[in-house]
């Protein structure tokens, strides 16, 4: 949240809309900061899901795997 300008790699942000540990608004704020800096990122917010997006684990895991495959060196 406090140092998006220091990131040198693409960032995948996955968040559950009903996360009781970290509000989804924090993920949105961070995504806005990355966008303003033109940093590559993707934001996925799972509606009705909580911390770890466990209800959508299959979709979440496939998106994580695809992300790493897309950006592997």
N, C-alpha and C positions, 0 to 999 in steps of 0.2 A: 504494500500500500504506500509506503513512504519512499521507495526508490525505483519506480518503474523505469526511469531513464538509465539505470545501470544494467538492465536486462539485455543480454546479447543473444538470446535464443527465443524462438517462438514459444508462446505460452498457451496452454490449454487450461481453461477455467471451467470446472464442473461444479455445479452447486444445486442443492435441493431448495426449492422455493420455501419450504417450511422448516428449514434448518433452525433448530433452537439453540445451537452452540455458536454459530456465526451467521448473522443476518444475511440474506441474499443481497441486500442493498450494498454490502461491502464488495461482493463480487462485481456488481454493476458499476460501482465507483471505480474499482481497479480497472475494469475493462474500458471505461471512459478515459482514464489516464493513459492507458496503452494506446487507445485510438488517437488521442491528441498528440501523442509522440510518434505516431505512425509505426508502432511496433506490431509485428505480426502476432495475432492472438485469435482464439476462438472462445466464445462464451456459450456454454450450454447450461440452461437452468431447467431442471426437471420439476414440472408443476406438481404440487402436492407431496413432493418427496422431502425427506429430511437429510440430516447429516450423512455423508458418504453416498448419497443417492442410491441407497440399498434396494429400494423398490424397482429401480431401473438398472440393476447391476449388469444384466446382459448387454443392454444397449450401451451403458456407460463403458463397460470393458471393451466392447468392440470399437467404440469411438477412441478410447485411449490407444488401443493397438494400432488403429488406422493412423492416428496422429504420429506415433513413433515411427511407423513405416514411412510416412510422408516426409518426415524430417531427419531420418537417419542419415548419417554421413558415410 
